[in-house]
Amino acid sequence: MPVSTLIPAYNEEKTIGPILKVLSNIPLIDEIIVVSDGSTDNTALIAKKLGAKVIELPQNMGKGAALKKGLDACNSDIILMLDADLIGLNETHITKLLKPLLDNQYDMSVGVFDRGRFSTDLAQRIAPYLSGQRAIRKHIIDDMKDTMEKTGYGIEVALTLYAKKEKIRVDWVRLRGLSHVTKEEKYGLFNGFNKRIKMYWQICRSLTFKLVKD
């Protein structure tokens, strides 16, 4: 069953390389698509050098819109969604996300950080539905594609709510040792906090969207 990995990335030159090196060694994955969402650093260049298919957006459009652009470019039955700022990714994490779908036991899997770093572990235990590490059947996410760009950072919440509404089979898997770079680490305490508030606002706003057409 074909699998495409989709990674939206905005100025992630420090972390995109190690992620792609792990993915390139996994036979289960048929293609890797990196959507450089208006990046001004070397994110796209690094991804190209490591063999990923790269879609470069001229300006930052937000996570939901970047994922939509990536979905338009792939035809696999299963989509593996990963954040571009992960720390500690390994092949076991990927296998745990894909196996529930490849075995046809679930239609979406959601990865939850476990024993990575205290700050990111705590955040995901409080709100696991915010996790960007997911595998999902493409026909499910295609139903939401026309309105995805409105969600921004709220795309994961939207997917979780849609799965619950439509009674889609969801598996929650622990990803031991995985973490990510926090916004405060990326941008500094003040700017990082402001970006976090923007992210939470987009998440709350996404709760009001009608994501699937009748």
HUJOMO-V316609 format. One record per backbone hydrogen bond with DSSP energy under -0.5 kcal/mol. NH is the residue of the N-H (numbers start at 1). CO is the residue of the C=O. E is the energy in kcal/mol with one decimal. If there is no record, write none. Layout:
nh;co;e
NH;CO;E
NH;CO;E
This chain:
nh;co;e
4;78;-2.5
5;31;-2.8
6;80;-3.2
7;33;-2.7
9;35;-2.9
15;12;-1.1
16;12;-2.4
19;15;-1.4
20;16;-2.2
21;17;-2.2
22;18;-1.6
23;19;-2.1
24;20;-2.3
25;22;-1.3
26;23;-1.7
27;25;-0.7
29;26;-1.7
30;3;-2.4
30;28;-0.5
31;3;-1.3
33;5;-3.2
34;32;-0.5
34;53;-2.9
35;7;-2.4
35;33;-0.5
36;34;-0.8
36;55;-2.3
37;9;-2.9
37;35;-1.0
38;36;-2.0
38;57;-0.7
46;42;-2.7
47;43;-2.2
48;44;-2.4
49;45;-2.2
50;46;-1.5
51;48;-1.8
52;47;-2.3
53;32;-2.9
54;52;-0.5
55;34;-2.7
56;54;-0.6
57;36;-2.7
57;55;-0.6
66;62;-2.3
67;63;-2.5
68;64;-1.9
69;65;-2.1
70;66;-1.9
71;67;-2.6
72;68;-2.1
73;69;-0.6
73;70;-1.1
74;71;-1.3
77;2;-0.6
78;2;-1.7
79;136;-3.1
80;4;-3.2
80;78;-0.5
81;79;-0.6
81;134;-3.4
82;6;-2.0
84;8;-0.6
86;83;-0.5
87;179;-2.9
93;90;-0.5
94;90;-1.3
95;91;-2.5
96;92;-2.4
97;93;-1.6
98;94;-2.1
99;95;-2.7
100;96;-0.6
101;98;-1.1
102;98;-2.5
103;99;-2.5
104;101;-1.4
105;100;-2.2
106;100;-1.9
107;169;-2.6
108;169;-1.7
109;135;-2.5
110;171;-2.7
111;133;-3.2
112;173;-2.8
114;175;-1.7
121;117;-2.8
122;118;-2.7
123;119;-1.7
124;120;-1.9
125;121;-1.9
126;122;-2.0
127;123;-2.2
130;127;-1.8
131;128;-1.8
134;81;-2.2
134;132;-0.9
135;109;-1.7
136;79;-2.4
137;107;-1.7
138;77;-2.6
140;137;-1.2
141;137;-1.5
142;138;-2.6
143;139;-0.7
143;140;-0.7
144;141;-1.2
145;142;-1.0
147;144;-1.5
148;144;-0.7
148;145;-0.8
150;147;-1.2
151;148;-1.8
152;148;-0.6
154;151;-2.4
155;152;-1.2
156;153;-0.5
158;154;-2.4
159;155;-2.3
160;156;-2.3
161;157;-2.7
162;158;-2.4
163;159;-2.4
164;160;-2.0
165;161;-2.6
166;162;-2.6
167;164;-0.8
168;163;-2.7
171;108;-2.5
173;110;-2.6
173;171;-0.6
175;112;-2.9
176;174;-0.8
177;114;-3.1
178;175;-1.6
179;87;-2.1
181;85;-1.9
186;182;-1.9
187;183;-2.8
188;184;-1.5
192;188;-2.4
193;189;-1.9
194;190;-2.1
195;191;-2.2
196;192;-2.1
197;193;-2.3
198;194;-2.0
199;195;-2.3
200;196;-2.5
201;197;-2.2
202;198;-2.2
203;199;-2.1
204;200;-2.5
205;201;-2.6
206;202;-2.0
207;203;-0.6
207;204;-1.0
208;205;-1.9
209;206;-1.1
211;209;-0.9
213;143;-0.5
